Amino acid sequence: MDQTLIEKILSIHADKPVKPGDIVDIRIDARLARDFGGANVVKNLRDRGLGIDDPARTFFTFDCNPTGSDQKYAANQQLCRVFAREHGIQIYDIASGIGTHIAIEESLVTPGGTLVSTDSHANILGAVGTFGQGMGDQDIAAAWSTGRVWFKVPKSMRIVLVGKPPKSVSAKDIALRLLQEFGASGLLGYAAEITGSIAEDLDLASRITIASMATEMAGIIALFAPNADVINHFRSLGKGDFELIKADPDAEYEKTVEIDLSDLEPLASRPGHPEDVVPVREIAETKIDSAFIGSCTNGRIEDMRIAARILKGKTVAPGVVLKIVPATRTVWQQCLDEGILDIFMQSGALVSNAGCAGCAAGQVGQNGPGEITVSTGNRNFAGKQGQGEVYLASPEVAAASAVAGVITTPDAIPAHPAVFGKGIASDVGRKITEKHASDEKPVRLTGRVWVIARDNIDTDMIFHNRYLAITDIAQMGQYTFDNLKGWENFAQKANPGDIVVTGVNFGAGSSRQQAVDCFTSLGIQSIVAKSFGAIYERNAINAGLPIVTSDLVDSGIQDGEEITIHLDAGKIIRRKTGETIEAEPFSDIQMQIYQRDGLLK
């Protein structure tokens, strides 16, 4: 049977042919844990007396808080250092940079391989034709101790890029065009193969930019078949002996979507929603307070060169702050060797040490209330990069806007920057409920519902990144939904045994396990959604939290109603009306994990 690229990779690592929908146990070639997730991985392993399957394939990457500037992060990092010494695990410490980029730079895994990380953007590895996946703490602990994880083989979608893009656009604009096409959940449950002559010609940095934003479309991964640029990269590292894997000519795809890039223009995402993509010309002249260039999406040397070319001989607009963070130490060194750092410094920019930056509290790139930022990152959820407003754009637009003082493109930088007028500013402890405990694991759950009729509720809304250093589940419940507008006091109102009912793509975004564990902390009995973010779904299943896929939110159900969920039969009964709503029954593996109260129990 002819197979898609993802099916081939998973078949090799499952040691048998696979097809979409199969749940298989796969070998993991490289297993990464970051600084905030790493402490929980260590805790899971120590609490259960588990060992390390293969230290040579196991790595810590301290990229989430590379300055160690927060005391809780510093404590977690040191805990991981001690564990690494005990078990002979290599650690890429705070000077190294973004873990997924290091995996490519240093060939921790080669094309056709598999990699997991506590980073929800581990699917960046799709840029080199590798299966990369962000997973929660229990998944990573299992991978570290056994070398394998279970995985559901995703459906495949083929995305064909056609038309010759204008020279004025970049890979980031292609990524934003895909977001414009697919929205926040258009790739939910899919592995997308990016094909066409344009895709074949993209260099490694451009592929990384596009692959890094698959998560923002709820995709499992966006995969590119390796081209000459990718193959030459690995050969230069002495890794030219890998088998080149491509999709079979007659492979079957669930969908094929053609995207015409011939009329592409510079694009940007408006604050709060990566998928709210508009042409830059529609938001041009918007006054900004700051700009950020970096992240796993645009922190490569190619991005730094673009920024330097625009900034050379110019200075950042008065009152505007420009923050630049190279992705890795290697990129930082290249910037130094090529004189790029000097250009940045002469322009008035702040350059930080290598790391993720921007995506979590305590990092360079966060903004304050009312602050308007142009960022090259991949997420601009409310509160994600600070308390201000964040526009997502290319390095070209970010650098040009920093010089202009307003959102603009390189060809439209004014002779004199926009400045702030005098007196003008930009517009812009809870109770912990004791966990409900029971020794039994019922397959019928009855409880009161909270109806949150919204789609694409992301993990920052569920459990904000400023709380990520918390490892004690008992402390997590009090922060549930405190970044979801209108639901900030949910933790004070909810009772053990309650059930949350919501819409599409619940749990989009980060891989953080806390966004699941906070419900366990409150004693929430179940979450019923029309669909779940792929990583969130795994995290919930692995934690033994019964999540159920159903269109219950569309049934007219009201807050406070009681329902009974039949986990095995796949149905939900509204006790008020007697109406039965269909739901997906638990798979065998989901039921097994639920009955033993978690993957590692």
VEXLO-188154 format. One record per residue (C-alpha): y, z, x; residue in one letter; residue number from 1. Coordinates in steps of 0.5 Angstrom, whole numbers, padded with zeros to 4 digits. Layout:
SETI  north     up   east  residuo  num
SETI      Y      Z      X        A  NUM
...
This chain:
SETI  north     up   east  residuo  num
SETI   0000   0000   0000        M    1
SETI   0007  -0002   0003        D    2
SETI   0011   0004   0004        Q    3
SETI   0019   0006   0004        T    4
SETI   0021   0009   0011        L    5
SETI   0021   0016   0008        I    6
SETI   0014   0015   0005        E    7
SETI   0012   0012   0012        K    8
SETI   0015   0018   0016        I    9
SETI   0012   0023   0011        L   10
SETI   0005   0020   0011        S   11
SETI   0005   0021   0019        I   12
SETI   0007   0028   0019        H   13
SETI   0002   0030   0013        A   14
SETI  -0004   0026   0016        D   15
SETI  -0005   0022   0010        K   16
SETI  -0002   0017   0005        P   17
SETI   0003   0019   0001        V   18
SETI   0007   0017  -0005        K   19
SETI   0013   0019  -0009        P   20
SETI   0012   0026  -0013        G   21
SETI   0006   0028  -0008        D   22
SETI   0007   0035  -0006        I   23
SETI   0005   0035   0001        V   24
SETI   0004   0040   0007        D   25
SETI   0008   0036   0013        I   26
SETI   0008   0038   0021        R   27
SETI   0015   0039   0023        I   28
SETI   0017   0037   0030        D   29
SETI   0024   0041   0031        A   30
SETI   0025   0047   0028        R   31
SETI   0033   0050   0028        L   32
SETI   0036   0056   0026        A   33
SETI   0044   0057   0026        R   34
SETI   0048   0063   0027        D   35
SETI   0049   0066   0020        F   36
SETI   0042   0063   0017        G   37
SETI   0038   0065   0024        G   38
SETI   0039   0073   0023        A   39
SETI   0035   0072   0016        N   40
SETI   0030   0068   0019        V   41
SETI   0029   0073   0024        V   42
SETI   0029   0079   0019        K   43
SETI   0023   0075   0015        N   44
SETI   0019   0074   0021        L   45
SETI   0020   0081   0023        R   46
SETI   0019   0084   0016        D   47
SETI   0012   0080   0016        R   48
SETI   0010   0081   0023        G   49
SETI   0010   0073   0024        L   50
SETI   0009   0070   0030        G   51
SETI   0012   0063   0033        I   52
SETI   0008   0057   0032        D   53
SETI   0011   0053   0038        D   54
SETI   0017   0056   0042        P   55
SETI   0018   0049   0045        A   56
SETI   0020   0046   0038        R   57
SETI   0024   0052   0036        T   58
SETI   0031   0053   0037        F   59
SETI   0037   0057   0035        F   60
SETI   0044   0053   0035        T   61
SETI   0050   0058   0034        F   62
SETI   0055   0053   0031        D   63
SETI   0057   0056   0025        C   64
SETI   0062   0061   0028        N   65
SETI   0062   0058   0035        P   66
SETI   0067   0063   0037        T   67
SETI   0063   0069   0035        G   68
SETI   0070   0072   0033        S   69
SETI   0067   0076   0027        D   70
SETI   0064   0082   0028        Q   71
SETI   0058   0081   0023        K   72
SETI   0057   0074   0026        Y   73
SETI   0057   0077   0033        A   74
SETI   0052   0082   0031        A   75
SETI   0048   0077   0028        N   76
SETI   0048   0072   0034        Q   77
SETI   0046   0078   0039        Q   78
SETI   0040   0079   0034        L   79
SETI   0038   0072   0035        C   80
SETI   0039   0072   0042        R   81
SETI   0035   0078   0043        V   82
SETI   0029   0075   0039        F   83
SETI   0030   0069   0043        A   84
SETI   0029   0073   0049        R   85
SETI   0023   0076   0046        E   86
SETI   0019   0070   0044        H   87
SETI   0022   0064   0050        G   88
SETI   0026   0061   0045        I   89
SETI   0031   0056   0047        Q   90
SETI   0038   0058   0045        I   91
SETI   0044   0053   0044        Y   92
SETI   0050   0059   0045        D   93
SETI   0057   0059   0042        I   94
SETI   0059   0054   0047        A   95
SETI   0054   0048   0046        S   96
SETI   0057   0045   0039        G   97
SETI   0053   0043   0032        I   98
SETI   0046   0044   0032        G   99
SETI   0044   0037   0029        T  100
SETI   0049   0033   0034        H  101
SETI   0045   0037   0040        I  102
SETI   0039   0035   0037        A  103
SETI   0041   0027   0037        I  104
SETI   0044   0028   0044        E  105
SETI   0039   0032   0047        E  106
SETI   0033   0028   0044        S  107
SETI   0030   0035   0041        L  108
SETI   0027   0030   0036        V  109
SETI   0026   0022   0036        T  110
SETI   0026   0017   0031        P  111
SETI   0021   0017   0026        G  112
SETI   0020   0025   0027        G  113
SETI   0022   0031   0023        T  114
SETI   0027   0036   0023        L  115
SETI   0029   0042   0019        V  116
SETI   0035   0047   0020        S  117
SETI   0039   0052   0016        T  118
SETI   0044   0047   0016        D  119
SETI   0045   0043   0009        S  120
SETI   0047   0037   0013        H  121
SETI   0041   0037   0017        A  122
SETI   0040   0030   0014        N  123
SETI   0045   0027   0019        I  124
SETI   0038   0026   0023        L  125
SETI   0037   0020   0018        G  126
SETI   0042   0016   0022        A  127
SETI   0037   0015   0027        V  128
SETI   0031   0014   0023        G  129
SETI   0029   0021   0023        T  130
SETI   0027   0026   0017        F  131
SETI   0032   0032   0017        G  132
SETI   0032   0037   0012        Q  133
SETI   0037   0043   0011        G  134
SETI   0033   0049   0008        M  135
SETI   0033   0056   0007        G  136
SETI   0031   0062   0011        D  137
SETI   0024   0063   0008        Q  138
SETI   0023   0056   0009        D  139
SETI   0025   0056   0016        I  140
SETI   0021   0062   0018        A  141
SETI   0015   0059   0015        A  142
SETI   0016   0053   0019        A  143
SETI   0017   0057   0025        W  144
SETI   0011   0061   0024        S  145
SETI   0006   0055   0022        T  146
SETI   0010   0049   0024        G  147
SETI   0009   0046   0017        R  148
SETI   0013   0046   0011        V  149
SETI   0011   0044   0004        W  150
SETI   0015   0038   0001        F  151
SETI   0016   0034  -0005        K  152
SETI   0016   0026  -0003        V  153
SETI   0022   0024  -0006        P  154
SETI   0024   0017  -0010        K  155
SETI   0027   0012  -0005        S  156
SETI   0033   0008  -0007        M  157
SETI   0035   0002  -0003        R  158
SETI   0043   0001  -0002        I  159
SETI   0045  -0006   0001        V  160
SETI   0052  -0006   0004        L  161
SETI   0054  -0013   0004        V  162
SETI   0061  -0017   0005        G  163
SETI   0065  -0016   0011        K  164
SETI   0069  -0010   0011        P  165
SETI   0077  -0011   0014        P  166
SETI   0078  -0008   0021        K  167
SETI   0083  -0003   0018        S  168
SETI   0077   0001   0015        V  169
SETI   0072   0006   0018        S  170
SETI   0065   0009   0017        A  171
SETI   0068   0015   0014        K  172
SETI   0071   0010   0009        D  173
SETI   0064   0007   0008        I  174
SETI   0062   0014   0006        A  175
SETI   0067   0015   0001        L  176
SETI   0066   0009  -0002        R  177
SETI   0059   0011  -0003        L  178
SETI   0061   0017  -0006        L  179
SETI   0066   0013  -0011        Q  180
SETI   0060   0009  -0013        E  181
SETI   0055   0015  -0014        F  182
SETI   0059   0021  -0015        G  183
SETI   0057   0028  -0014        A  184
SETI   0049   0027  -0016        S  185
SETI   0048   0020  -0016        G  186
SETI   0043   0021  -0011        L  187
SETI   0040   0027  -0013        L  188
SETI   0032   0027  -0011        G  189
SETI   0033   0020  -0008        Y  190
SETI   0032   0018   0000        A  191
SETI   0037   0013   0000        A  192
SETI   0035   0007   0006        E  193
SETI   0042   0004   0008        I  194
SETI   0041  -0003   0009        T  195
SETI   0044  -0010   0010        G  196
SETI   0047  -0014   0016        S  197
SETI   0053  -0009   0016        I  198
SETI   0048  -0003   0017        A  199
SETI   0044  -0006   0022        E  200
SETI   0051  -0007   0026        D  201
SETI   0053   0000   0025        L  202
SETI   0054   0004   0032        D  203
SETI   0050   0011   0032        L  204
SETI   0057   0015   0031        A  205
SETI   0058   0011   0025        S  206
SETI   0051   0012   0022        R  207
SETI   0052   0019   0023        I  208
SETI   0059   0019   0019        T  209
SETI   0055   0016   0013        I  210
SETI   0049   0020   0014        A  211
SETI   0052   0026   0014        S  212
SETI   0055   0025   0007        M  213
SETI   0049   0024   0003        A  214
SETI   0049   0032   0001        T  215
SETI   0055   0031  -0002        E  216
SETI   0052   0026  -0007        M  217
SETI   0046   0031  -0008        A  218
SETI   0041   0026  -0004        G  219
SETI   0035   0028   0000        I  220
SETI   0037   0024   0006        I  221
SETI   0041   0017   0008        A  222
SETI   0036   0014   0013        L  223
SETI   0038   0008   0017        F  224
SETI   0032   0004   0021        A  225
SETI   0034   0005   0028        P  226
SETI   0038  -0001   0031        N  227
SETI   0039  -0003   0039        A  228
SETI   0045   0002   0039        D  229
SETI   0040   0008   0037        V  230
SETI   0034   0005   0041        I  231
SETI   0038   0005   0047        N  232
SETI   0041   0012   0046        H  233
SETI   0034   0015   0046        F  234
SETI   0032   0010   0052        R  235
SETI   0037   0013   0056        S  236
SETI   0035   0020   0055        L  237
SETI   0028   0018   0058        G  238
SETI   0025   0018   0050        K  239
SETI   0023   0010   0050        G  240
SETI   0016   0011   0048        D  241
SETI   0017   0013   0041        F  242
SETI   0014   0009   0035        E  243
SETI   0019   0004   0032        L  244
SETI   0018   0006   0024        I  245
SETI   0021   0001   0019        K  246
SETI   0020   0000   0011        A  247
SETI   0015  -0005   0010        D  248
SETI   0017  -0012   0007        P  249
SETI   0014  -0011   0000        D  250
SETI   0016  -0003  -0001        A  251
SETI   0017  -0001  -0008        E  252
SETI   0024   0002  -0009        Y  253
SETI   0026   0006  -0015        E  254
SETI   0033   0003  -0015        K  255
SETI   0036  -0002  -0011        T  256
SETI   0044  -0002  -0011        V  257
SETI   0049  -0007  -0007        E  258
SETI   0055  -0005  -0005        I  259
SETI   0061  -0010  -0003        D  260
SETI   0065  -0008   0002        L  261
SETI   0069  -0014   0003        S  262
SETI   0075  -0011  -0001        D  263
SETI   0074  -0004   0002        L  264
SETI   0081   0000   0004        E  265
SETI   0083   0006   0007        P  266
SETI   0080   0012   0002        L  267
SETI   0081   0019   0001        A  268
SETI   0078   0025  -0003        S  269
SETI   0083   0029  -0007        R  270
SETI   0082   0037  -0007        P  271
SETI   0076   0040  -0010        G  272
SETI   0071   0034  -0011        H  273
SETI   0069   0030  -0005        P  274
SETI   0067   0025  -0010        E  275
SETI   0074   0024  -0013        D  276
SETI   0075   0018  -0009        V  277
SETI   0082   0014  -0009        V  278
SETI   0085   0009  -0004        P  279
SETI   0090   0013   0001        V  280
SETI   0096   0008  -0002        R  281
SETI   0095   0012  -0009        E  282
SETI   0097   0019  -0005        I  283
SETI   0101   0016   0000        A  284
SETI   0107   0020   0002        E  285
SETI   0104   0027  -0001        T  286
SETI   0107   0032   0004        K  287
SETI   0102   0036   0008        I  288
SETI   0102   0043   0012        D  289
SETI   0096   0041   0017        S  290
SETI   0091   0036   0019        A  291
SETI   0084   0037   0022        F  292
SETI   0080   0033   0026        I  293
SETI   0072   0035   0027        G  294
SETI   0066   0037   0023        S  295
SETI   0059   0034   0023        C  296
SETI   0062   0028   0020        T  297
SETI   0067   0026   0025        N  298
SETI   0067   0030   0031        G  299
SETI   0064   0025   0036        R  300
SETI   0067   0022   0042        I  301
SETI   0069   0015   0038        E  302
SETI   0073   0020   0033        D  303
SETI   0076   0023   0039        M  304
SETI   0078   0016   0042        R  305
SETI   0081   0014   0035        I  306
SETI   0085   0020   0034        A  307
SETI   0088   0020   0041        A  308
SETI   0090   0012   0041        R  309
SETI   0094   0014   0035        I  310
SETI   0097   0020   0038        L  311
SETI   0099   0018   0044        K  312
SETI   0106   0018   0046        G  313
SETI   0107   0021   0039        K  314
SETI   0108   0029   0037        T  315
SETI   0105   0032   0031        V  316
SETI   0111   0033   0025        A  317
SETI   0115   0039   0025        P  318
SETI   0112   0045   0021        G  319
SETI   0105   0041   0021        V  320
SETI   0099   0044   0025        V  321
SETI   0094   0039   0027        L  322
SETI   0087   0042   0029        K  323
SETI   0082   0038   0033        I  324
SETI   0075   0041   0034        V  325
SETI   0070   0036   0038        P  326
SETI   0062   0036   0035        A  327
SETI   0059   0038   0042        T  328
SETI   0060   0041   0049        R  329
SETI   0058   0034   0051        T  330
SETI   0064   0031   0047        V  331
SETI   0069   0036   0049        W  332
SETI   0067   0034   0057        Q  333
SETI   0068   0027   0055        Q  334
SETI   0075   0028   0052        C  335
SETI   0077   0032   0059        L  336
SETI   0074   0026   0063        D  337
SETI   0078   0021   0059        E  338
SETI   0084   0024   0059        G  339
SETI   0084   0025   0051        I  340
SETI   0085   0033   0052        L  341
SETI   0092   0031   0055        D  342
SETI   0094   0027   0050        I  343
SETI   0092   0032   0044        F  344
SETI   0096   0037   0048        M  345
SETI   0102   0033   0049        Q  346
SETI   0102   0031   0042        S  347
SETI   0102   0039   0040        G  348
SETI   0095   0039   0037        A  349
SETI   0091   0045   0038        L  350
SETI   0084   0044   0041        V  351
SETI   0078   0049   0040        S  352
SETI   0071   0049   0043        N  353
SETI   0066   0045   0040        A  354
SETI   0063   0047   0034        G  355
SETI   0062   0046   0026        C  356
SETI   0069   0048   0025        A  357
SETI   0073   0049   0018        G  358
SETI   0067   0049   0014        C  359
SETI   0066   0057   0014        A  360
SETI   0071   0063   0014        A  361
SETI   0073   0065   0021        G  362
SETI   0073   0058   0024        Q  363
SETI   0078   0053   0026        V  364
SETI   0080   0049   0021        G  365
SETI   0081   0054   0015        Q  366
SETI   0087   0054   0011        N  367
SETI   0091   0059   0007        G  368
SETI   0093   0059   0000        P  369
SETI   0098   0053  -0002        G  370
SETI   0097   0050   0004        E  371
SETI   0095   0042   0004        I  372
SETI   0091   0039   0009        T  373
SETI   0088   0032   0011        V  374
SETI   0081   0034   0014        S  375
SETI   0075   0029   0017        T  376
SETI   0070   0034   0014        G  377
SETI   0065   0032   0009        N  378
SETI   0067   0038   0004        R  379
SETI   0073   0040   0000        N  380
SETI   0070   0044  -0005        F  381
SETI   0075   0050  -0008        A  382
SETI   0075   0055  -0002        G  383
SETI   0070   0052   0002        K  384
SETI   0075   0050   0008        Q  385
SETI   0080   0056   0006        G  386
SETI   0084   0058   0000        Q  387
SETI   0089   0051   0000        G  388
SETI   0088   0044  -0002        E  389
SETI   0084   0039   0002        V  390
SETI   0084   0032   0002        Y  391
SETI   0078   0028   0006        L  392
SETI   0079   0022   0010        A  393
SETI   0078   0018   0016        S  394
SETI   0080   0021   0023        P  395
SETI   0085   0015   0023        E  396
SETI   0088   0017   0017        V  397
SETI   0088   0025   0019        A  398
SETI   0092   0023   0026        A  399
SETI   0097   0018   0022        A  400
SETI   0098   0024   0017        S  401
SETI   0099   0029   0022        A  402
SETI   0105   0025   0026        V  403
SETI   0108   0023   0019        A  404
SETI   0108   0029   0016        G  405
SETI   0105   0026   0010        V  406
SETI   0099   0023   0008        I  407
SETI   0099   0016   0011        T  408
SETI   0095   0010   0015        T  409
SETI   0096   0008   0022        P  410
SETI   0100   0002   0020        D  411
SETI   0105   0006   0016        A  412
SETI   0107   0011   0020        I  413
SETI   0115   0012   0019        P  414
SETI   0120   0012   0025        A  415
SETI   0122   0019   0023        H  416
SETI   0117   0024   0020        P  417
SETI   0118   0028   0014        A  418
SETI   0120   0035   0015        V  419
SETI   0120   0041   0010        F  420
SETI   0127   0043   0007        G  421
SETI   0130   0050   0007        K  422
SETI   0127   0054   0002        G  423
SETI   0121   0049   0000        I  424
SETI   0114   0051   0000        A  425
SETI   0108   0047  -0002        S  426
SETI   0106   0048  -0009        D  427
SETI   0100   0051  -0010        V  428
SETI   0070   0091  -0010        G  429
SETI   0065   0091  -0016        R  430
SETI   0059   0094  -0019        K  431
SETI   0052   0093  -0016        I  432
SETI   0047   0092  -0022        T  433
SETI   0040   0095  -0020        E  434
SETI   0035   0089  -0019        K  435
SETI   0030   0089  -0025        H  436
SETI   0023   0090  -0022        A  437
SETI   0016   0089  -0025        S  438
SETI   0010   0089  -0022        D  439
SETI   0007   0083  -0026        E  440
SETI   0009   0076  -0026        K  441
SETI   0010   0074  -0033        P  442
SETI   0009   0066  -0035        V  443
SETI   0013   0067  -0041        R  444
SETI   0020   0070  -0040        L  445
SETI   0025   0072  -0046        T  446
SETI   0032   0074  -0045        G  447
SETI   0040   0073  -0047        R  448
SETI   0043   0067  -0044        V  449
SETI   0050   0066  -0041        W  450
SETI   0052   0058  -0042        V  451
SETI   0056   0055  -0036        I  452
SETI   0057   0048  -0039        A  453
SETI   0059   0045  -0032        R  454
SETI   0056   0040  -0028        D  455
SETI   0055   0040  -0020        N  456
SETI   0056   0048  -0019        I  457
SETI   0056   0048  -0011        D  458
SETI   0054   0054  -0007        T  459
SETI   0061   0056  -0005        D  460
SETI   0062   0057  -0013        M  461
SETI   0056   0061  -0013        I  462
SETI   0056   0065  -0007        F  463
SETI   0062   0064  -0003        H  464
SETI   0062   0063   0005        N  465
SETI   0066   0069   0007        R  466
SETI   0060   0073   0005        Y  467
SETI   0055   0069   0009        L  468
SETI   0054   0075   0014        A  469
SETI   0051   0079   0009        I  470
SETI   0043   0080   0010        T  471
SETI   0042   0086   0005        D  472
SETI   0040   0083  -0002        I  473
SETI   0042   0089  -0005        A  474
SETI   0049   0088  -0003        Q  475
SETI   0049   0080  -0005        M  476
SETI   0049   0081  -0013        G  477
SETI   0057   0083  -0014        Q  478
SETI   0059   0077  -0011        Y  479
SETI   0056   0072  -0016        T  480
SETI   0060   0067  -0018        F  481
SETI   0066   0070  -0016        D  482
SETI   0069   0063  -0013        N  483
SETI   0067   0060  -0020        L  484
SETI   0074   0059  -0024        K  485
SETI   0073   0063  -0031        G  486
SETI   0066   0067  -0028        W  487
SETI   0069   0071  -0023        E  488
SETI   0067   0077  -0027        N  489
SETI   0060   0075  -0028        F  490
SETI   0057   0080  -0024        A  491
SETI   0060   0086  -0028        Q  492
SETI   0058   0083  -0035        K  493
SETI   0051   0081  -0033        A  494
SETI   0045   0085  -0034        N  495
SETI   0038   0085  -0031        P  496
SETI   0033   0080  -0035        G  497
SETI   0039   0075  -0037        D  498
SETI   0038   0068  -0036        I  499
SETI   0043   0063  -0034        V  500
SETI   0044   0056  -0037        V  501
SETI   0048   0050  -0034        T  502
SETI   0048   0043  -0033        G  503
SETI   0047   0038  -0027        V  504
SETI   0046   0039  -0020        N  505
SETI   0046   0046  -0020        F  506
SETI   0047   0049  -0013        G  507
SETI   0050   0043  -0010        A  508
SETI   0052   0044  -0003        G  509
SETI   0050   0049   0003        S  510
SETI   0043   0051   0004        S  511
SETI   0045   0058   0004        R  512
SETI   0039   0063   0001        Q  513
SETI   0044   0068  -0001        Q  514
SETI   0046   0063  -0007        A  515
SETI   0039   0064  -0010        V  516
SETI   0038   0072  -0007        D  517
SETI   0045   0074  -0011        C  518
SETI   0041   0073  -0018        F  519
SETI   0035   0076  -0015        T  520
SETI   0040   0082  -0013        S  521
SETI   0043   0082  -0020        L  522
SETI   0036   0082  -0024        G  523
SETI   0037   0075  -0027        I  524
SETI   0031   0073  -0030        Q  525
SETI   0031   0065  -0029        S  526
SETI   0036   0059  -0029        I  527
SETI   0035   0054  -0033        V  528
SETI   0039   0047  -0031        A  529
SETI   0039   0040  -0033        K  530
SETI   0038   0039  -0025        S  531
SETI   0038   0043  -0019        F  532
SETI   0041   0041  -0012        G  533
SETI   0035   0039  -0007        A  534
SETI   0036   0045  -0002        I  535
SETI   0037   0050  -0008        Y  536
SETI   0031   0048  -0012        E  537
SETI   0027   0049  -0005        R  538
SETI   0030   0056  -0004        N  539
SETI   0030   0058  -0011        A  540
SETI   0022   0057  -0011        I  541
SETI   0021   0060  -0005        N  542
SETI   0024   0066  -0007        A  543
SETI   0020   0067  -0013        G  544
SETI   0026   0066  -0017        L  545
SETI   0024   0062  -0024        P  546
SETI   0028   0056  -0024        I  547
SETI   0027   0051  -0030        V  548
SETI   0029   0044  -0031        T  549
SETI   0031   0043  -0038        S  550
SETI   0037   0040  -0042        D  551
SETI   0038   0046  -0046        L  552
SETI   0045   0046  -0044        V  553
SETI   0046   0040  -0049        D  554
SETI   0042   0044  -0055        S  555
SETI   0048   0047  -0058        G  556
SETI   0046   0054  -0055        I  557
SETI   0051   0059  -0055        Q  558
SETI   0052   0065  -0050        D  559
SETI   0048   0071  -0052        G  560
SETI   0043   0068  -0056        E  561
SETI   0036   0070  -0054        E  562
SETI   0031   0065  -0051        I  563
SETI   0023   0065  -0049        T  564
SETI   0021   0060  -0043        I  565
SETI   0014   0058  -0043        H  566
SETI   0014   0057  -0035        L  567
SETI   0007   0054  -0035        D  568
SETI   0007   0050  -0042        A  569
SETI   0014   0047  -0040        G  570
SETI   0018   0049  -0047        K  571
SETI   0024   0054  -0049        I  572
SETI   0024   0057  -0056        I  573
SETI   0031   0059  -0058        R  574
SETI   0029   0065  -0062        R  575
SETI   0035   0065  -0067        K  576
SETI   0033   0058  -0070        T  577
SETI   0026   0057  -0068        G  578
SETI   0028   0050  -0064        E  579
SETI   0023   0048  -0058        T  580
SETI   0026   0045  -0053        I  581
SETI   0022   0041  -0047        E  582
SETI   0022   0043  -0040        A  583
SETI   0019   0041  -0034        E  584
SETI   0013   0046  -0033        P  585
SETI   0012   0049  -0026        F  586
SETI   0008   0045  -0021        S  587
SETI   0001   0049  -0018        D  588
SETI   0005   0050  -0012        I  589
SETI   0011   0053  -0015        Q  590
SETI   0007   0057  -0020        M  591
SETI   0003   0060  -0014        Q  592
SETI   0009   0062  -0010        I  593
SETI   0012   0065  -0016        Y  594
SETI   0006   0069  -0018        Q  595
SETI   0006   0072  -0010        R  596
SETI   0013   0073  -0011        D  597
SETI   0016   0069  -0006        G  598
SETI   0013   0064   0000        L  599
SETI   0013   0069   0005        L  600
SETI   0010   0075   0001        K  601
